[in-house]
């Protein structure tokens, strides 16, 4: 990537480069981040607990909308009490989806986008 001009983030490598660039910036008065350990998952019968075990995997999420069904494809970043957060595959946007709007979730364990039947 050329450091003198702004380039769009269109590939995974571009996003990694940008993350590294931001991490290497020297920002004054920044406190060190502390990691908060997550609780161990106790009950895999709840969908949120199961989804926490597949963070980092490729998902195809079918969403119920009022007039039509929508489909989002991306990497699962986080799972909350009533939502999931995915980084979309084609446009590198982050989307938060309420769990009560989800119809189906397909988990692709080897992260092969071709297995989601979307090109």
Buried (B, 14 or more C-beta within 10 A) or exposed (E): EEEEEEEEBEEEEBEEBBEEEEEEEEEEEEEEEEEEEEEEEEEEEEEBBBBBEBBEBBBBBBBEEEEEEEBBBBBBBEBEEEBBBBBEBEEBEEBEBEBEBBEEBBBBEEEEBEEBEEE
